[in-house]
Amino acid sequence: MRVSELQSEFIDRLKELLSDWQYVRGERGFKKSIGENVWHFHIACVNHTGDFDCTGDVAIEFVSDKLRLCIVGAELGNIEGVGQKRFTVGNMQQAVESADAIYNYFSAVGIPFLKRYSDPNEVINTLRVGGKEAMLISPIVSLHKQQIDSLAQYFDASM
């Protein structure tokens, strides 16, 4: 079986599980509007000759008047603190099993992250403190001040 067919089966199963999310084919990910925010759940595939591994990452996009102010996110395994978490797919049964597994992992690790960091004050405070947590949600330190300023300006967060 071709890897592309396995990936299609895997994504089709995720579409079933995430029926209230919009699938964006070109981004190989799902998105959902939550108030002023857009939640993202992206799937990355690492192809091998006869199978593939997939990872998932989540992000919160802060939007005001259709203008992206800031986006923060992280890979699911890194959120949990275990390093990159991969799910292997080598046949059709594994495609369904791995989709179920990454969905459950997303529900347990990704959703709490999305809820926590949907609060602009939480993002601002995390970026201000710096360190490991700030690097997790936004690894480019030179952008932290700009992200803080953008969120503070549009969401009246305390400076």
N, C-alpha and C positions, 0 to 999 in steps of 0.2 A: 504494500500500500504506500502511496506517495505521502510525503510529509504534508503537502498542501491539503490533501483530503483529511488528514488527521487534524490539522489546524482548523479546518472548516467545521468538523464535527465538534471539536473542543469549543469553538466560539459559539456555535449554534446552541450547545448546552448552556453556556453562560448567558446567552440571550434569554433562554427560558427562565433561568434562575434570577436574572436581573430584569424581569419584564417591565418594571416601572422605571427603568433607566433607558436612555436613548443610546443606541449603539452607533458609533461614528467609525465607519469602515476605514477611512483614510488614516485615522489615528490609532486604529486597533484598540479602541477603548470605549468606555461608557461614560456618560455624563448625566447629571441630574441637577436641575436648578433648585436651590434651597434658599428662599428669600433673595438677598442681594448676592449670594454666593453661587458658584457652580462647582459641584463636586465632580471629580474625575477619578475613574478607576481604569488604569491603562494596563494592558497585557503586552509583555515583551516575549518574543520567542527566540530561542537559541537553537538554530537548526543543526542537526547532525545528519549523517547519511540516511539512516532509516527511522529516526525519531526526532523529537525536539524536547527541550526543556522550556518551561514558561515561568516567568516571574510576574508579580503584580506590584504596581505602585499606585499610590493615591495622591491627590492634590486638591487643594482648595483654591479656587480662583475668585478673587474679590473684584467685583464689577460695579461700576457706577455709571449710569447713563450709557451703557454698552461699551464703556472704556475699561480695559483691564488695568486695575490699580496695582495688583500684587498677586503672585501665585506662590504657594508654599506646598511642599509635599515630600514624600519619602517612599522608598521601597518597603514592602510589608515586613520582610525579615529584619531589615534595619530598624524599623519601628519597634519590633519586638526585642531587638538587641542580640539577635542570633546571626547576623550577616545575611547575605542574599539567600532567599528561600526559593528553591526551584521545585517544580512539579514536572515529572517526566511523562511523556506521551509517546508510546511506541506502537499502539494498536487502537482499534476503535473502542474497546472496553476501557482502556486507560484514558482515552480522550474524555469519556464521560466521568470516570472516577476522578481524574485530575481536575476537571472543571468543577466537580462537586467539592473537591478538597480545597482548591484555591478560593472558591466562593465562601466556604466555611471559614477559611483563614482570613479572608477579606472582612467577613462579618465580625469576627472576633478581634481583629487587630486594626483593620482599616477604618471601619465605621467609627469606633471610639476616637481615633486620630482625627477623622474628618469633623466629628462633633466638637472635639476640644478646640481645634484650630480654626473653626468657623467663627470664633469670637475674635474680632480684630484686636481687642485688648490683650488677649492671650498671645497672639502673634507678636505684637509690639513688645510686651514684657519679655517674652522668650528671646527675641532678637536683641533687646537692650542688655539682658544679662549675658548673652553670648555663650560660648562654651559648646559642649557636645550637643545639647538640645537645639541650639540655634543652628549649628552646622547640619543637624539632621534635617530640619525643615527648610533650610536655605543654605546650601553649601558654598555659595559665592559671597564671602564676607564683605567684599566691596559694595554689594548691593543692599546690605542691611539698613544703612541709614536712609537710603532712598525708599525702601519698603516701609520703614517706620514712619517716615514723613508722609508718604502717600496714604497710608492707612489712618494716621492721626488726622490728617486734613479732611478726609472724606467721611470719617466715622466719628469725628469729635472725640477721639480717644484722648486720654490725659497725656500731656507731654511731660 
